Amino acid sequence: MDAEAAVHRQIRQPLTSLGLLLIVACFAVAPLAPFGERVMGTSAQFGLSMASLAAVAMLATGFAYRRFGLRSGIYRALNRLETATLATLCLATIMKSGNAASAVWALHFGHLVGCGSSGGERRFNLAVFSTLSAVTVGFFAVTQGLGAGALAAAIAGVALSGYSVMSATTSQLTQTRADRDRLEAELASMTIAQERARIARDLHDGVGTELSSLFWQLQSLRAAATTPEAMAVFDALSSRITQSTDELRSVVWELRATSLSWPELLAHLRTRCSELAGDEARVTLVGDETAARDVPGDVRLHIARIVQEAVRNAIHHGRARHLTIRLTLAEALRIEVDDDGRGIAPDASRRSVGGLRNLDVRVRSLGGVFSIAPREGGGTRLHAEIPLAAAAPPGASSVG
């Protein structure tokens, strides 16, 4: 949660709201205390009417926050109204007192600093505070002379400076926190990528080497076999080891995919697709090597799995002999796979419980769309589109 949202959440808490209402109540009853009316410069009746308006504005805004939430237009409008109302009541009380150095300036200063602590709605707040301050300064200059006007201007200037400093500090703090969170996320991503690369190396150099050794030992034993039954057993074991080696290679490749740049990903995809096709098919992969943007690491992993699964399905189930894969990188990532296989039923994706269903679920989990259908002239066309740009949440309003 950013600093602005945290301030809104804190100030709209029941206990905080109650504390603010108590401050308003003290403001209302202050003229009733000994020397209170002389210090405030206003009557108890005036103070009660001003405090009542402030309480209504605060309660209505608090209700809107709990009912509609921080991002709602109703809350933002009432929050602005609350800000303007509280500032107007403070300065109206100062003008009513006829004292350019009224103690109520302290309440006004606290209000402005509180608004500045949210870091939001700076233009609106500055316009409201500057306009009301100018009216107050003009009032004292006209009614009590330039000296009183200058004193009011100095105090109002200090209050506005306090708001500006607090607002700028809060905005800078928010940006600093955002940069820190971004750097922490990048560091975590780099750490994960390094760990995946280490696991990939260990699997490749350890398990992969062991599987290769077992394969060649079986080949040596098969050469020494004297019966067809023994040869068949060795052939079956060799086939299983070859399949396991291929699956291990896929896992190792996918672990490395998250740390690859876009051009590196295209190069590795070409290599991996050629390995999957072997002598059964020819795969052509087309992609823009100079794309201006990159792809997040987790999405790169999904791309690798989508393309590999599409190639496997086309060759093993569609009996395709030629595949063309097109990867287009813009605001969205588009994956198209055309093959010359025996085609597919139009509703195959919906009826599938295996590979096609997994592809559909994987693409939709990324917020994308997936389709697969017979291609005109024979074969199958697979299409997937994955959005890469996320809309930033709208800004929130300031605290009134």
N, C-alpha and C positions, 0 to 999 in steps of 0.2 A: 504494500500500500504506500502511495507517495505521501509527501508531507502535507499537501493540501487536503487530501482525503482524510488523513489522520486527524488534522485539526477539526474538520467538520464533524467527524465521528465523535471526537472528544467533547466538543462544545455542545453537541446535541444529546449527550448522555443525560439521563434524568437528574443525577446528582449535580452535574455541572449547570444544567438549566435551572435547577432550584437555587443554586448559589448565585447565579446571575439575577434571578428574580428577587432574591433577598437584597442584593445590592441596589436594585431599582426601588425596592420597598424602603430601604434606608434613605435613599434620595428623596422619597416622597414624604417621609415623616421627619426628616432633618429639621425643617422649619419649626416643628413643635418643641424641639429641645431648647433649653436655655441658650440664648444668644444664637440659636440656629437660624432664625429668620434674618438676623443681622448678617451672619456669615454668608448665607445663601443669597440673600437679597431678594427673595421671593416669598410669597405666602404659602401656607400649607395647602390651600385650595389649588393654587397653580401647580405646586409640586405634585399633588395627587393626580391632577389631570394629565400632566406630562408622563408620570410614571405609569398611569393606566394605559396610555397609548403605547408606551414602550413594551409593557407586559403583553398587550394584545399582539403586537408585531412579533415578539419573540415566541409566544405560544403558537401562533399560526404557522410560523416558519418551522418550528420544531415538529409540529404535527405533520407538515408536508414532507419533512425529511423522513420521518418514520413510516409515513403512508406511501410515499412515492419514490423515495430514494434520492441519493446525491445527484444522479445524472438527469433527473426529470426536469422538464421545462418549468413545471409549477414551482418546484422547490427553488430553482435558480431565480425565478422572477420574484418570489417572496423573499428570498435571501437578499436580493438587491434592494427591495423595498425596505426590509428591516435595516440594512446598512444606512440607507438614506434617512429613515425615520429616526434612528438613534442619534445620528449626527445632527439632524435638525433639532431634536429635542434638547440636546446639550447646548447648542449654540443659541437656541431660542431662550433657554433659561439664562444664559450669560447676558444676552441683550436685555431680557426682562429685569435682571438685577441692576442694570445700569453701572456695573462695576467691570471695567476692562480687565481687571486682574482677579476676576471671580475664581473661587475655589473649584468651580465646576469645570474649569479648564483641565484639571487633573483627570476628571472622569472622561472628558473628550479625548485627552491624550491616550488614556488606557484603551479606549475604544479603537482609536486609529492603529495603535500598536497591535491590538488583537486582530484587526483586519489584515494588517501587514504580515502577520505570522502565517497566514494561509498561502500567501504568494500568488493568489489568483485575482482575476478581475481588476488588474492594476489600472487600466485606462478608465473604467467606470468609476472606481473608487477615487482616483485622483481628480476626475472631473467633478464628482459630487463634493468631495472635501474642499477642493480649491474654490468652487463656486460659493459654498456656504461660508467658508472663511472670509472670502472677499466681501460678502454681504455683511458679515459681522464687523469687519474692519471698517467698512463704509458707514455702518450704523453709528459706531462710536466716533468716527471722524466728524460726522455731520452733527450728532447730538451733543458731543462733549469736547470737540476740538481735535486738532491734529495730534496733540500729545497722547490722548486716550486712544486715538486711531493707531498711532505708532506702537503703543504698548500692546494693543490687541493684535496688530500685525506681527509683532515679534513673537508673542506666545503662539499664535496660529502657525507661524513659520516653523517654530520648534516642533509643534505637533505634526505638521506635514513632513518635516524632515525625519521625524521618528518613524512615520509610516513608510516613507521611501526607503530608509535604511533597512527596516525590518523586512519589507517586501523584497528588496533586492537580495538581502541575505538569505531569505527563505528560498527564493528562486535559485540562487547559486547552490544552496545546500541540496535542493531537490535534484539539480543537474549533477552535482557531485555524487549523490547517492545512485542516480541512474548510471553514471559512468562506472561507479564501483560495482554495481550489480552486473553490468555488461562485462566488465573485466573478469569478475568472478565466474560468470557463465562461460566466457571464452577459456579461462583457465581450466574449468571443469571439463569442458569439451576437449581441450588438448590433453588433459590427463587421461580421459576415457579413450581418446584415440591412441595415445601411447600404450595404454594397457591392452587395447585390442590388438595393436601391432605386435606387442610382446607375446600375447597368447597365440596369435597367428604364426609367429616364428617358432614358438615352442611346438605347436601342432605340426607345422611343416617339417621341422628338423627332427622332431621326436617321433610322433605317431606316423607321419608320412614316410620317414626313412624306414621305420620298422615294417610298415606294410609293404614297401618295395622289397625289403629283404625277404619277407615271407613269400612274396610272389615269385621271386627268382629261385628260392629254395624249392617251392612247389614245382616250378618248371624243371628243375634238376631231377626231382623225384619222379616226375612224370616221364622224363626221358628214360628213366631206369625201370619204369613199370613194364610188366610182361603180359598183363591181361587187359582186355577191353574194359572190364569193370573197374579196375584200378585207374585206368586212364580217364574214365568218365568221372570218377570221384575227384581226381586231381583237376580236371577241367572245371568242374562245378565250384570247387574251392577257389580256383584261380579267378573265375568269373565273379565270385562274391568279393574277393579281395579287390579286384579291379573296380567294382561298383562302389565299395567302401572308400577306395582311394579317390574316386571321382567326387563322392559326397564330401569327403574331407577337404578336397581342393576347393569345392564350392564354399564351404564354411570359412576356410582360410581367406579366400578371395573376398568374401563379403565382410569379414572383419577388417580387411585393409581398405575396403571401399569408402568407409566413413572419413578417412583422412586424405582422400584424393581430391585434387582440384578437378574442375569440369573437363579440361582437355585430358588429364590423366585418367579420369573415369571413362571417357570415350575410348581411349586406347586400350584400357584393361577390358572393357566390354567387348571390343572387337576380338581380343585374344581369347576371352572366355567363351564367346559364342562360337568361335572356330573350334575350340576344344570340345564343346558340347556337340557340335555338328559332326565332327570327325570326317569320315569318308562318306557319310550318308547324305549330306546336303551342303550347299554353299550359302553362306550368310554374308550379306552386305549391310554394313551399318553406316548410316549417314548422319552426321551431326556437325553443328557449327563449332569449330575449335576456338573461334575468337569471340564467343558470346561475352557480352559486357558484364553479366552478373554471374554469381556462383550459386550453388545449391547447398542448403544446409546438410550437415553430415548425416543426420538420421534419414533425410529424404534420399540421399545418395544410396544408402543401404537398401531402401525400398525399391529404388530404380533398378539396382542390380538384381534383386530377387524377381521383380516383375519381368524384366527382359529375359532372364534365364528361364523362368517358368514358361514364358511365351514360346521360347525356342524349343524347349523340351516338348511341349504340347504339340507344336506344329510338326515336329519331326517324328515323334513316337506315335502320336494318335492321328495326325493329319497326313502322315506319309509325305510331307513336303520335301522337295528337292532343292528349292531355292527360296530364300527368305530375304526380305528387304526391311530393315529397321530404320526408322527415321526418328531422331530426337531433336525437338525444337525447344529452345530455351528463350522465353520472353517473360511476360508477366505471369504466364503459366507454363508449366512443362508439359509438352505434348509427346506422347509415345505412340507411334504407329508401326504395326508389324503386318506386312503383307506376305502371304505365302502362296505357293502354287499347289497346295495339297488337295485332298479330296473334298474339302469344304466342311461346313458345319451347319447344324440345324439352327434356325433363327432364334429358338428359345433355349439353346444349349446352356447358356450362362445361367439362366434361371433354374434349370433342372439339374445342373451340376452340383455334386457334393464333394468334388475334389479340387483339381488344379484351377479350373476356371472360376469356381466359387471363391477360392482363396485369393485369386487375382482381384476379383470384384471387391471383396472385403478389404483387401489391402489398400486399393486405390481410394475407396470411400472413407477409410479411416484417416486419410490425408486430406479429406474435404474435396476429393476429385470425382470425376465421372468416368465410368468404364463401359465399353460396349464391344461386342464381338459379333460378326455377322458374315454370311457368305459374300465373297467378292465377285463383282461382275466379271464374267469370263472364266470363273473357276478359282478355287482357293478360298482363303479366309482373310479377313481384315480385322485386326485388333486395334482398338483406339482407347487411350487413357489420357486424361487431362488433369493435371494436379496444380492447383493454385500455389503460387510462391509468395505473393504479396499479401500481408495482413493489414487491415485497416487499424489505425491508431485510435484508441478510445477518445471520445470528445473530452475537452477540457471541462473542469468543474468550476463552480463559482467561488467567490470569496466568502469568508465568514462575516456576517453582519454584526 
